[in-house]
Amino acid sequence: MISASNAALNVVCWLLTAYFYILLAQVILSWAFVLGMRRPYAGPGRVIMDALDAVTEPVLRPLRALIPPVRIGGMGLDLSILVAFVILAVLQRALC
């Protein structure tokens, strides 16, 4: 019984770590778009970006509804991803 619980906790910890890296990839791609990279219309790059969006948006969309973007000059800084990282770090610290 204890080993099954420990195995389930290890899986949860692994999933939280994987989601951390997925969020990090999303941040890096969003910075690349700000710096001038264009979104691909087709191909493997488009599939990867769509997969990242599909995995991160269900978490970030409710946070964006609660936290408006901070206006900096002519653009807005989305702080919802920072809140997602903090929540993820708290969950990892509490569970792992």
ChimeraX attribute file (.defattr): number of C-alpha atoms within 10 A of each C-alpha:
attribute: neighborCount
match mode: 1-to-1
recipient: residues
	/A:1	5
	/A:2	7
	/A:3	8
	/A:4	9
	/A:5	10
	/A:6	11
	/A:7	11
	/A:8	12
	/A:9	14
	/A:10	14
	/A:11	12
	/A:12	16
	/A:13	17
	/A:14	14
	/A:15	13
	/A:16	18
	/A:17	16
	/A:18	12
	/A:19	16
	/A:20	17
	/A:21	12
	/A:22	17
	/A:23	21
	/A:24	14
	/A:25	14
	/A:26	18
	/A:27	14
	/A:28	12
	/A:29	16
	/A:30	12
	/A:31	12
	/A:32	13
	/A:33	12
	/A:34	10
	/A:35	9
	/A:36	8
	/A:37	11
	/A:38	9
	/A:39	12
	/A:40	11
	/A:41	9
	/A:42	8
	/A:43	8
	/A:44	10
	/A:45	12
	/A:46	13
	/A:47	13
	/A:48	11
	/A:49	16
	/A:50	12
	/A:51	12
	/A:52	16
	/A:53	15
	/A:54	11
	/A:55	15
	/A:56	17
	/A:57	12
	/A:58	10
	/A:59	13
	/A:60	20
	/A:61	13
	/A:62	11
	/A:63	18
	/A:64	16
	/A:65	10
	/A:66	10
	/A:67	13
	/A:68	13
	/A:69	14
	/A:70	11
	/A:71	10
	/A:72	8
	/A:73	7
	/A:74	5
	/A:75	9
	/A:76	11
	/A:77	11
	/A:78	16
	/A:79	15
	/A:80	20
	/A:81	19
	/A:82	14
	/A:83	15
	/A:84	17
	/A:85	15
	/A:86	12
	/A:87	12
	/A:88	16
	/A:89	15
	/A:90	12
	/A:91	14
	/A:92	17
	/A:93	10
	/A:94	8
	/A:95	12
	/A:96	13
